[in-house]
Amino acid sequence: MQMAIDNVKVRKQGNSLSINLTKKLNLKEGQELYLYRNKLGFITLVPKLPNLYKTATKEELENMDPDGLAKSTPITESNLNVD
């Protein structure tokens, strides 16, 4: 179970709503986050990770599939865990 780090209050800022995030989260100014809200209304923030495929060298790309499974596994909804 996750523990709450801090309480935040939703504030109006222009035509938008905003929250202030505590320094305890170690976020950086300008850092991008994905925001998810589940069916129960819980909100989760997930840091956006860099796209490794944009900056990887040809050798790094080849090493991302050392066992060759990605090359031999067809992409279907069943193996993508699509809800």
C-alpha positions in Angstrom: 0.0 0.0 0.0 1.3 3.4 -0.9 1.6 6.1 1.8 0.5 9.7 1.3 3.5 12.1 1.2 1.6 15.3 1.7 -1.8 17.0 1.4 -2.4 19.3 -1.5 -5.1 21.8 -2.3 -6.5 22.4 -5.7 -6.3 26.1 -6.6 -7.7 28.1 -9.5 -4.9 29.6 -11.8 -6.4 31.5 -14.7 -8.9 29.2 -16.4 -7.2 26.1 -15.0 -6.9 24.3 -11.8 -3.5 23.5 -10.3 -1.8 21.8 -7.4 1.6 22.5 -5.8 3.8 19.4 -5.5 6.2 19.1 -2.5 10.0 19.1 -3.0 9.9 15.7 -1.2 9.0 14.2 -4.6 12.3 15.3 -6.1 10.7 16.5 -9.3 12.5 18.9 -11.6 11.1 22.1 -13.1 9.9 21.3 -16.6 9.8 17.5 -16.0 6.9 15.9 -17.9 4.5 13.6 -16.1 1.6 11.4 -17.2 -1.6 11.8 -15.2 -3.9 8.8 -14.8 -7.2 8.6 -13.0 -8.8 5.2 -12.3 -12.4 4.3 -12.0 -12.4 5.0 -8.2 -11.1 8.5 -8.8 -7.5 7.8 -7.6 -5.0 10.0 -9.4 -1.5 8.8 -10.2 1.4 10.8 -11.6 4.0 8.9 -13.6 7.3 10.4 -14.8 7.6 10.4 -18.6 10.7 8.5 -19.5 12.9 9.4 -22.5 12.2 7.4 -25.7 15.2 5.1 -25.9 14.6 4.3 -29.5 15.2 7.9 -30.6 18.7 8.1 -29.2 19.9 4.5 -29.4 22.6 3.4 -31.7 22.1 0.6 -34.1 24.1 -1.7 -31.8 22.0 -0.7 -28.8 18.8 -1.4 -30.7 20.1 -4.9 -31.7 21.0 -5.6 -28.1 17.5 -4.7 -26.9 16.3 -8.1 -28.2 19.1 -10.5 -27.2 16.9 -13.6 -27.3 15.2 -12.7 -30.6 11.7 -13.0 -29.1 10.5 -9.6 -30.3 11.4 -10.6 -33.9 9.6 -13.9 -33.7 6.5 -12.9 -31.7 3.6 -11.5 -33.7 1.9 -8.5 -32.1 -1.7 -9.2 -31.2 -4.1 -7.8 -28.6 -3.7 -11.0 -26.5 0.0 -10.5 -25.9 -0.3 -6.7 -25.4 -2.5 -7.1 -22.3 -5.1 -4.7 -23.8 -8.1 -4.1 -21.5 
